Amino acid sequence: MKQLHHCQPTYAHLVDIWRLIGSSVHRHRIASVVNVRTVYYPRVEFTIYLDRKPLYYVVNIIIPVFFLVLVVLMVCLDLCHAILHTAISTMHTRYDDEDDDDDDESQYNLC
């Protein structure tokens, strides 16, 4: 007969993210009335206090934001370079046209 391979869940990745700060266990007795009789049920509360390790914030917040800022800066610098190149070439052609016609005073008005 063929034996099935059962995959056990691993929680090793959770150890790297969370830090156990503390835990507590409380036992209570809960009273309930059933058919005019009081029945007591045990109630156990487990409380686990966890804290995220700083690596979580570095990996999930700081590094993605850093890469987004780099991409935005590269796009902005490329766009600013194109705008400045267009503006400078426009100014050069405008001033070159002015040098050809020294007699026409209306060409000096840049507005």
C-alpha positions in Angstrom: 0.0 0.0 0.0 1.3 3.4 -0.9 2.0 5.7 2.0 0.9 9.3 1.6 3.3 12.1 2.3 1.8 14.6 4.7 3.1 18.1 4.6 3.7 19.6 8.0 3.2 23.4 8.2 6.3 25.2 9.0 6.3 28.4 11.1 9.9 29.2 10.8 9.2 32.4 8.8 7.0 33.7 11.7 9.9 33.4 14.2 11.9 36.0 12.2 9.1 38.5 12.3 7.5 38.2 15.7 9.0 38.4 19.2 7.2 36.8 22.2 6.9 39.4 25.0 4.8 37.4 27.4 1.8 35.1 27.9 -0.8 34.3 30.5 -3.4 31.7 31.2 -6.6 32.3 33.2 -9.1 29.7 34.3 -12.7 30.8 35.0 -15.8 28.9 36.0 -18.9 29.9 34.0 -22.3 29.2 35.6 -25.2 28.2 33.4 -28.7 27.3 34.4 -30.1 24.2 32.7 -33.5 22.8 33.8 -33.5 24.8 37.0 -30.0 23.4 37.8 -26.8 25.3 37.9 -24.1 23.8 35.8 -20.5 25.1 35.9 -18.3 25.0 32.8 -14.6 25.7 32.8 -13.3 28.4 30.6 -9.6 28.8 29.9 -8.2 32.0 28.4 -4.8 32.0 26.8 -3.3 35.5 26.1 -0.1 35.9 24.0 1.7 39.2 23.8 3.7 39.6 20.6 5.8 42.4 19.1 7.0 42.8 15.6 10.8 42.8 15.1 12.4 45.8 13.4 13.3 43.7 10.4 9.6 43.6 9.4 9.5 47.4 9.1 12.7 47.5 7.2 11.7 44.8 4.7 8.0 45.8 4.2 8.1 49.6 4.5 11.6 51.2 4.3 13.0 49.3 1.4 9.9 49.6 -0.9 9.7 53.3 -0.2 13.4 53.8 -0.9 13.0 52.1 -4.3 9.9 54.1 -5.1 11.7 57.4 -4.3 14.6 56.3 -6.6 12.2 55.6 -9.5 10.4 58.9 -9.0 13.7 60.8 -8.9 15.0 59.1 -12.0 11.7 59.9 -13.9 11.7 63.5 -12.7 15.4 64.0 -13.6 14.8 62.6 -17.0 11.8 64.8 -17.5 13.5 67.9 -16.2 16.4 67.2 -18.5 14.1 67.0 -21.5 12.3 70.2 -20.5 15.5 72.2 -20.0 16.9 70.9 -23.2 13.8 72.0 -25.1 13.8 75.4 -23.4 17.5 76.1 -24.1 17.2 75.0 -27.7 14.2 77.3 -28.1 16.1 80.2 -26.5 19.0 79.6 -28.9 16.8 79.6 -31.9 15.0 82.8 -30.7 18.3 84.6 -30.1 19.8 83.4 -33.4 16.8 84.8 -35.2 17.3 88.2 -33.4 20.9 88.4 -34.6 19.8 88.1 -38.2 17.4 91.1 -38.0 19.1 93.9 -36.1 16.7 96.5 -37.5 13.5 95.0 -36.3 12.8 96.2 -32.7 9.8 93.9 -32.1 12.0 90.8 -32.1 13.5 92.0 -28.7 10.3 91.6 -26.9 10.5 88.1 -25.4 7.1 88.1 -23.8 
